[in-house]
Amino acid sequence: MPKDSPKRGNSSGEIREQYSNWRSGLLSEALKKQPEKDAEVTTGSGLPLDEVYSPLDVEEAGLDYLKDINFPGQYPFTRGIEPLMHRFKPWPFRVWSGFGLPEESNERFKFLIKEGAEVIYVVCDLPSQLGFDSDDPLAEGEVGKVGVSFNTLRDWEILFNGIPLNSLHEVCAVFHANCTMGLALFLALAEKQGVPIDKCGVALSNNILLEYTCRGAYIFPIQESMRLSTDLIEWCAKYLPTWHAARMNSLVYREGGCNSIQEVAFMIADAIAYIEWTLRRGLDIDQFGRQFTANMGLDCDVFEGVAKIRAARRVWARVMKERFHAKNPETMKMRLYGAVQGMELTKEQPLNNLMRMTLQVLSGLLGGAQYITCAAHDEGIKIPSKEAARLSLRTQQVVAYESGAASVVDPLGGSWYLETLTKQIEEGVWEYLEKIDKIGGAIAAIETGFYNNEMVAASLKQEVRSRKRVKVGVNKYRAEKEEPIGLHRENPRVRELQIERLRQVRRERDNRAVSKALRAVRQAAKGDKNMVPSVLEAVKELATIGEIYSVLREVFGEYQGV
């Protein structure tokens, strides 16, 4: 700048003096007129908020632009892992789907693909997630209810009939307790379809730790479950390094009652546990680190949602670089799946959920998610109807093409409020990670009840806050009479038809080959071999999920809780 140029900008002292005058003057007078001037104002998950933010907040937070923020695509990736993000091409539109019979879900998949879906996230029913066949007495009343029912590879073939795996940008499925079966199904299906497995985009949920805290869909003791999860990560690192072998899921923690800080902290603590287990197999972090992805809840509170995503990326990058000594920048990038939170949706005035979904999708876009999944407005009542599923897809498409939010990368970056909130969440996450480390890591924190205790405490605070916060159509602007909407109709014969198909498979398959394959599964489980090859062979021989997991239950036992 030339010496004779006029001075530009203000010193922090000048700003501080003006801020003090504003607080004692204009703000003080404005507060006197407010009937609820002492009411606490917080973010959606309870983080306290000041009335206004200024350069002073960024200064007090100690933020260094290049060290803490930087440009998109540069470490620590606060502003996104890619330099252009969605400026020229929207994210691949992703949908959750799965219900009833495999052929019913197949029909829905094809409908959604026709409507623009590029990523299918298969939701399986509870018996399938827990390793029970449809004819198991414990499966009664649950077959095909909350997801699609499957028993063997033949069901998986029907599920993807006419949908080659390499025709989608990516396909995912809900497999945590039976992650090895999920991998085997995709491998065997690719072989059946005659498509190269390395040309298929597959993401595996494979995050069993959250089941012991939130959902409860676990089977085996934690150590044995961790072995199976690590087997999968190791196998993919060696043979399918382009697949996403482990998706850390903070969405479930959030819906279990966590605030934003706990949500991110528990997710990253889980990732640390899986990484440490995999490193003990002799692999280098840069061999498998980029196979980890994150599935985070999106927020109606847009600014908190954006700040949470940015903070998570920054912590993730530093954990990978400073704790695990990753050298490849690709290993340090958190690849993010953003998902609309079901807990934000209401059964009252369900069409209001369309606006809530729009806000959450927008928060994912502004935060820099690589993928976004949108729930359906009627999910607070039933499995989404066909029209509701299409509207969830249209919500993504409208935000992507019509909001203008994708035109600039990280358009909210530099906001004094956003940068301060990002730093606040980041610091809270580091504090939790330190606490979890002192306990002994994520597994010890789960076994000692730390996760659950923290979630219960946060959930109780959230319950108190929820009574004070406006929920449109629920505690304000209620309708005298709810207008009916079209709902999904269940097929009452799903279990009966699945049992018939299961019996037919057992008659037609080579049962000697099945018995031999199951013996190999048992032998591998008793030893220390990687479980993927033996389970894959059993799946190819049409062993049922119940048969495979009965063998593993015999060897590993079942988790009894604490």
C-alpha positions in Angstrom: 0.0 0.0 0.0 1.5 3.5 -0.9 2.6 5.6 2.1 0.1 8.3 1.3 -2.9 6.0 1.1 -5.6 6.7 3.6 -5.8 4.4 6.6 -8.3 1.5 6.0 -10.1 -0.5 8.7 -10.4 0.0 12.4 -8.2 -1.2 15.2 -9.5 -3.7 17.7 -9.4 -1.0 20.4 -11.7 1.2 18.3 -14.1 -1.6 17.7 -14.1 -2.6 21.4 -14.9 0.9 22.4 -17.8 1.1 19.9 -19.1 -2.2 21.1 -19.0 -1.1 24.7 -21.0 2.0 23.7 -23.5 0.0 21.7 -24.1 -2.5 24.6 -24.6 0.3 27.2 -26.7 2.4 24.8 -28.7 1.0 21.9 -28.8 -2.6 23.2 -29.6 -1.7 26.8 -32.6 0.4 25.6 -33.8 -2.3 23.3 -33.7 -4.9 26.0 -35.8 -2.8 28.3 -38.6 -3.0 25.8 -38.4 -6.8 25.5 -40.9 -8.8 27.8 -38.5 -11.8 27.8 -35.2 -9.9 28.0 -33.8 -12.5 30.4 -34.8 -15.5 28.3 -31.8 -17.7 27.1 -31.3 -17.8 23.4 -29.6 -20.9 22.1 -28.9 -22.9 18.9 -31.2 -25.8 18.1 -29.1 -28.2 20.3 -28.6 -25.7 23.2 -25.4 -23.8 22.5 -25.8 -20.3 24.0 -25.8 -17.3 21.6 -24.8 -13.7 22.0 -27.0 -10.9 20.7 -24.6 -10.1 17.9 -21.1 -11.1 16.7 -18.3 -8.9 15.5 -14.5 -9.0 14.7 -13.9 -9.1 18.4 -15.4 -12.6 18.7 -13.1 -13.9 16.0 -10.2 -12.3 17.7 -11.0 -13.7 21.1 -11.5 -17.1 19.5 -7.8 -16.9 18.5 -8.6 -17.9 14.9 -5.8 -17.8 12.4 -7.1 -17.8 8.8 -4.5 -20.0 7.2 -4.1 -22.3 10.1 -7.8 -22.7 11.1 -9.8 -21.9 8.0 -7.8 -21.6 4.8 -9.3 -22.1 1.3 -11.6 -24.9 0.1 -9.6 -28.1 -0.7 -6.7 -27.1 1.6 -5.9 -28.4 5.1 -7.6 -28.3 7.6 -10.5 -28.4 5.1 -12.8 -26.2 7.2 -14.2 -24.7 4.0 -14.7 -28.1 2.2 -12.5 -30.9 0.9 -12.9 -29.8 -2.8 -12.0 -26.5 -4.4 -15.2 -26.2 -6.4 -17.6 -28.3 -4.5 -21.0 -28.2 -6.3 -20.5 -25.1 -8.4 -20.8 -26.9 -11.7 -22.5 -30.1 -10.7 -24.8 -30.9 -7.8 -24.1 -33.6 -5.4 -25.3 -37.1 -6.4 -29.0 -37.2 -5.3 -29.3 -39.8 -2.6 -32.4 -41.5 -1.2 -33.3 -43.9 1.6 -35.6 -46.7 0.5 -36.6 -50.2 1.4 -39.7 -52.0 2.5 -41.7 -55.2 2.2 -40.6 -57.7 -0.4 -37.4 -57.3 -2.5 -39.5 -56.9 -5.7 -41.6 -54.1 -4.1 -38.4 -52.3 -3.1 -37.0 -52.9 -6.6 -40.0 -51.2 -8.1 -39.5 -48.2 -5.8 -35.8 -48.0 -6.6 -36.5 -47.9 -10.3 -39.1 -45.2 -9.8 -36.7 -43.1 -7.8 -33.8 -43.6 -10.3 -36.1 -42.5 -13.1 -36.9 -39.4 -11.0 -33.2 -38.5 -10.7 -31.8 -40.5 -7.8 -28.2 -41.4 -8.3 -27.4 -43.1 -4.9 -29.7 -45.7 -3.3 -29.4 -46.3 0.4 -31.0 -49.7 1.1 -32.8 -49.9 4.4 -33.2 -53.5 5.6 -35.8 -54.8 8.0 -34.9 -55.5 11.6 -34.7 -59.4 11.3 -32.2 -58.9 8.4 -30.2 -56.4 10.4 -30.0 -58.8 13.4 -29.2 -61.9 11.5 -32.6 -63.8 11.6 -34.4 -65.5 8.8 -37.9 -64.6 8.0 -39.2 -67.9 9.4 -37.5 -67.4 12.8 -40.0 -67.0 15.6 -38.2 -63.9 16.7 -38.8 -62.3 13.3 -42.6 -62.5 13.5 -44.3 -59.2 13.2 -41.1 -57.4 11.9 -40.6 -58.9 8.4 -40.5 -56.1 5.9 -41.8 -53.5 8.3 -39.0 -50.9 8.7 -37.1 -52.0 5.6 -36.8 -54.6 2.9 -36.7 -58.3 3.9 -34.0 -60.5 2.7 -32.7 -64.0 3.6 -30.3 -65.0 0.8 -28.3 -63.7 -2.2 -31.4 -64.6 -4.3 -33.4 -61.8 -2.5 -30.5 -59.4 -3.2 -30.6 -60.4 -6.9 -34.3 -59.6 -7.0 -33.7 -56.3 -5.1 -31.3 -55.1 -7.8 -33.0 -56.8 -10.8 -32.5 -54.5 -13.8 -30.2 -52.2 -11.7 -26.6 -53.0 -12.4 -24.4 -51.9 -9.5 -22.1 -49.9 -11.8 -25.1 -47.9 -13.2 -25.4 -46.0 -9.9 -23.0 -43.4 -8.5 -23.1 -45.4 -5.3 -25.2 -47.9 -3.4 -25.3 -48.2 0.4 -27.0 -50.4 2.9 -27.8 -50.5 6.6 -25.4 -53.2 7.9 -23.7 -52.7 11.3 -24.0 -56.0 13.2 -23.8 -58.0 10.0 -21.4 -55.8 8.0 -19.5 -58.8 6.7 -22.7 -60.2 5.2 -23.4 -56.8 3.6 -20.0 -56.8 1.9 -20.4 -60.4 0.7 -23.8 -59.6 -0.8 -22.5 -56.8 -2.9 -19.4 -58.8 -4.0 -21.5 -61.8 -4.9 -24.1 -59.7 -6.7 -21.5 -57.9 -8.8 -20.2 -61.3 -9.9 -23.7 -62.4 -10.7 -24.4 -59.2 -12.7 -21.1 -59.6 -14.5 -19.9 -56.1 -13.6 -16.3 -55.4 -12.4 -16.4 -54.8 -8.6 -13.9 -52.1 -8.8 -16.2 -50.1 -11.1 -19.0 -50.2 -8.6 -19.4 -47.5 -6.0 -20.3 -49.1 -2.7 -20.5 -47.6 0.8 -20.8 -49.9 3.8 -22.2 -48.6 7.1 -20.0 -50.9 9.2 -20.2 -48.9 12.5 -21.3 -51.3 15.2 -20.2 -49.2 18.2 -23.2 -46.9 17.8 -25.6 -49.9 18.2 -24.4 -50.5 21.8 -25.4 -46.9 22.7 -28.3 -45.8 20.5 -30.2 -48.3 18.3 -29.6 -51.6 20.1 -29.3 -53.6 16.8 -26.2 -55.5 18.0 -25.6 -59.2 18.0 -22.1 -60.1 19.4 -20.0 -58.8 22.3 -18.1 -55.6 21.4 -14.7 -57.2 20.9 -16.0 -59.8 18.5 -18.0 -57.1 16.6 -14.9 -55.0 16.4 -13.1 -57.9 14.9 -15.7 -58.3 12.1 -15.6 -54.6 11.4 -11.9 -54.5 11.2 -11.8 -57.6 9.0 -14.0 -55.7 6.5 -11.8 -52.5 6.6 -8.6 -54.6 6.2 -10.1 -56.6 3.3 -11.3 -53.6 1.4 -8.0 -51.8 2.0 -6.2 -54.7 0.3 -8.6 -55.5 -2.5 -11.1 -52.6 -3.0 -9.5 -49.4 -1.8 -12.0 -47.2 -3.7 -15.0 -48.5 -1.7 -16.1 -46.7 1.5 -15.6 -49.5 4.0 -16.6 -47.7 7.3 -19.2 -45.0 7.7 -19.1 -43.2 11.0 -22.7 -42.2 11.8 -23.2 -39.2 14.1 -26.8 -38.9 13.0 -27.8 -41.8 15.3 -26.1 -40.1 18.2 -27.9 -36.8 17.5 -31.3 -38.6 17.3 -30.3 -40.4 20.6 -30.3 -37.0 22.3 -26.8 -35.6 21.8 -26.1 -32.0 21.2 -23.9 -30.9 18.2 -20.7 -31.1 20.2 -21.3 -34.6 21.5 -22.6 -35.8 18.1 -19.2 -34.9 16.4 -17.1 -36.0 19.3 -18.6 -39.5 19.7 -18.4 -40.0 15.9 -14.7 -39.2 15.8 -14.0 -41.2 18.9 -15.6 -44.2 17.3 -13.4 -43.6 14.2 -10.3 -43.5 16.3 -11.2 -46.9 17.8 -11.6 -48.5 14.3 -8.4 -46.9 13.1 -6.4 -48.1 16.1 -7.8 -51.7 15.6 -6.9 -51.6 11.9 -3.4 -50.2 12.5 -2.7 -53.2 14.8 -3.3 -55.4 11.7 -0.1 -53.9 10.3 -1.7 -51.5 7.8 -0.6 -47.9 7.3 -3.1 -45.1 7.9 -2.7 -43.9 4.3 -3.7 -47.4 3.1 -7.2 -47.3 4.5 -7.9 -43.9 6.1 -9.7 -42.5 3.0 -12.2 -45.4 3.1 -13.7 -43.8 6.2 -16.8 -41.5 5.7 -19.1 -39.6 8.0 -22.8 -39.6 8.1 -24.0 -36.5 10.0 -27.4 -35.2 10.9 -28.4 -32.0 9.1 -30.1 -29.2 11.1 -33.1 -26.9 10.7 -31.0 -24.5 12.6 -29.0 -23.7 9.5 -26.0 -21.8 11.1 -25.4 -24.4 13.8 -25.7 -27.2 11.1 -23.1 -25.5 8.9 -20.8 -24.7 11.8 -21.0 -28.3 13.1 -20.0 -29.7 9.7 -17.1 -27.3 9.3 -15.8 -28.0 12.9 -16.1 -31.8 12.3 -13.9 -31.5 9.1 -11.3 -29.5 11.0 -11.1 -31.9 13.9 -11.1 -34.9 11.6 -8.2 -33.5 9.5 -6.1 -32.8 12.6 -6.8 -36.2 14.2 -5.6 -37.9 11.0 -2.5 -35.7 10.6 -1.4 -35.1 14.1 -2.6 -38.3 15.9 -2.2 -40.9 13.2 0.6 -39.1 11.2 -1.2 -39.4 7.8 0.9 -38.0 5.0 -1.6 -38.1 2.1 -4.0 -35.1 2.2 -6.7 -37.4 0.9 -6.6 -39.4 4.1 -7.2 -36.1 6.1 -10.4 -35.3 4.2 -13.7 -36.1 5.9 -16.1 -37.3 3.2 -19.5 -36.3 4.4 -22.9 -37.8 3.9 -25.5 -35.3 5.3 -28.8 -36.7 6.3 -32.1 -35.0 7.2 -32.9 -35.8 10.9 -36.0 -37.8 11.5 -36.4 -36.3 14.9 -37.0 -32.9 13.4 -40.1 -34.2 11.5 -43.5 -34.3 13.1 -46.6 -36.4 12.6 -48.7 -33.2 13.2 -49.3 -31.3 10.0 -46.8 -33.5 8.1 -46.6 -31.2 5.1 -44.8 -28.7 7.3 -42.0 -31.2 7.2 -41.3 -30.2 3.6 -40.1 -26.8 4.8 -38.0 -28.5 7.6 -36.4 -30.8 5.1 -35.6 -27.9 2.8 -33.8 -26.1 5.7 -31.8 -29.2 6.5 -30.8 -29.8 2.9 -29.7 -26.2 2.7 -27.6 -26.6 5.8 -25.9 -29.6 4.2 -25.2 -27.7 1.0 -23.9 -24.6 2.8 -21.7 -26.8 5.0 -20.1 -28.6 2.1 -21.5 -32.1 2.3 -20.5 -34.5 -0.5 -23.8 -36.4 -0.4 -27.2 -35.4 1.0 -30.1 -37.7 1.9 -33.5 -36.3 2.4 -36.2 -38.0 4.5 -39.8 -38.0 3.5 -42.4 -35.7 5.0 -44.6 -38.6 6.1 -41.9 -40.6 7.9 -43.2 -39.5 11.3 -46.2 -41.7 10.5 -45.2 -44.6 8.2 -42.8 -45.9 5.6 -42.8 -43.1 2.9 -45.4 -43.3 0.2 -44.4 -43.2 -3.4 -45.3 -39.5 -3.8 -43.6 -38.6 -0.5 -40.4 -40.3 -1.7 -40.5 -38.3 -4.9 -41.0 -35.1 -3.0 -37.9 -35.9 -0.8 -35.9 -36.2 -4.0 -37.4 -33.0 -5.4 -36.5 -31.1 -2.2 -32.8 -31.9 -2.9 -33.2 -30.9 -6.6 -34.9 -27.6 -5.9 -32.3 -26.6 -3.4 -29.5 -27.7 -5.7 -30.7 -25.9 -8.8 -32.8 -23.0 -7.6 -31.4 -21.7 -4.3 -28.1 -20.3 -5.7 -26.4 -21.6 -2.6 -24.1 -23.9 -4.7 -22.8 -21.1 -6.8 -20.0 -20.1 -4.3 -18.0 -22.5 -2.2 -18.6 -22.0 1.5 -20.6 -18.8 1.0 -21.1 -18.3 4.8 -17.4 -18.5 5.5 -16.0 -15.4 7.1 -19.3 -14.6 9.0 -18.2 -13.5 12.5 -21.1 -15.6 13.9 -20.3 -18.7 11.9 -16.6 -18.7 12.5 -17.1 -18.1 16.2 -19.7 -20.9 16.4 -17.5 -23.2 14.4 -14.6 -22.6 16.9 -17.0 -23.1 19.8 -18.1 -26.5 18.6 -14.5 -27.5 17.7 -13.2 -26.7 21.2 -16.1 -28.6 22.7 -15.3 -31.6 20.6 -11.6 -31.6 21.6 -12.7 -31.5 25.3 -14.9 -34.6 24.8 -12.2 -36.4 22.9 -9.8 -35.8 25.8 -12.3 -37.1 28.3 -12.9 -40.2 26.2 -9.2 -40.8 25.9 -8.8 -40.6 29.6 -11.5 -43.3 30.0 -9.6 -45.5 27.6 -11.2 -44.8 24.3 -14.6 -45.2 22.7 -15.1 -48.9 23.6 -14.3 -48.2 27.3 -16.5 -45.1 27.2 -19.4 -47.2 25.9 -18.9 -50.1 28.3 -18.7 -47.8 31.4 -21.8 -46.0 30.3 -20.2 -42.6 29.6 -21.8 -42.2 26.2 -25.2 -43.1 27.5 -25.0 -40.9 30.6 -23.9 -37.9 28.5 -26.7 -38.5 26.0 -29.4 -38.8 28.7 -28.3 -35.6 30.4 -28.3 -33.8 27.0 -31.6 -35.3 26.1 -33.2 -34.1 29.3 -31.9 -30.6 28.7 -33.3 -30.8 25.1 -36.7 -31.9 26.5 -36.8 -28.8 28.7 -35.8 -26.5 25.9 -38.3 -28.1 23.5 -41.2 -27.0 25.6 -40.0 -23.4 25.2 -39.1 -23.5 21.5 -41.7 -23.1 18.9 -42.5 -26.2 16.9 -44.9 -25.1 14.2 -48.0 -27.2 14.1 -47.1 -28.9 17.4 -47.0 -26.3 20.2 -48.0 -23.3 18.1 -50.3 -22.8 15.1 -52.0 -26.1 15.8 -54.7 -27.3 13.4 -58.1 -27.9 14.8 -58.5 -30.8 12.4 -55.6 -32.6 10.7 -56.1 -33.1 7.0 -55.5 -36.7 5.9 -52.6 -37.4 3.5 -52.0 -40.5 1.3 -49.9 -43.1 3.2 -48.0 -46.1 2.2 -50.0 -49.4 2.3 -48.2 -52.4 3.7 -48.4 -55.8 2.0 -49.8 -58.1 4.7 -48.4 -61.2 3.1 -44.7 -60.2 3.2 -43.6 -62.7 5.8 -45.7 -65.5 4.3 -44.3 -64.9 0.8 -40.7 -64.6 2.1 -41.0 -67.9 4.0 -42.2 -69.6 0.8 -39.3 -68.3 -1.1 -36.9 -69.3 1.7 -38.2 -72.9 1.6 -37.8 -73.0 -2.1 -34.2 -71.8 -1.9 -33.4 -74.5 0.7 -34.9 -77.1 -1.6 -33.1 -76.0 -4.7 -29.6 -75.2 -3.5 -26.7 -77.6 -2.9 -27.1 -78.2 0.8 -23.9 -80.2 1.0 -22.0 -77.2 -0.3 -23.9 -75.0 2.2 -22.9 -77.2 5.1 -19.3 -77.2 4.0 -19.3 -73.4 3.6 -20.8 -73.0 7.1 -18.1 -75.2 8.6 -15.5 -72.9 7.0 -17.3 -69.9 8.6 -17.1 -71.6 12.0 -13.5 -72.5 11.6 -12.5 -69.0 10.6 -14.5 -67.5 13.5 -12.7 -69.9 16.0 -9.3 -68.8 14.6 -7.9 -65.4 13.6 -8.4 -65.5 9.9 -10.2 -62.6 8.1 -13.9 -63.5 8.1 -14.7 -62.0 4.7 -13.7 -64.9 2.4 -15.6 -67.6 4.3 -18.8 -65.5 4.6 -18.6 -64.6 0.9 -18.4 -68.3 0.0 -21.4 -69.1 2.2 -23.4 -66.3 0.6 -22.5 -67.6 -2.9 -23.8 -71.0 -1.9 -27.1 -69.5 -0.8 -26.6 -69.9 2.9 -29.2 -67.8 4.7 -28.4 -64.9 6.9 -29.9 -66.8 9.8 -27.7 -69.9 9.2 -24.5 -67.8 8.9 -25.2 -65.8 12.0 -26.3 -68.8 14.0 -22.8 -70.2 13.5 -21.3 -66.9 14.6 -23.5 -66.7 17.6 -22.4 -70.2 18.6 -18.7 -69.1 18.4 -18.9 -65.5 19.6 -21.8 -65.6 21.9 -24.2 -62.7 22.2 -23.9 -59.3 23.9 -25.6 -59.1 27.2 -25.3 -55.4 27.9 -23.9 -53.8 31.0 
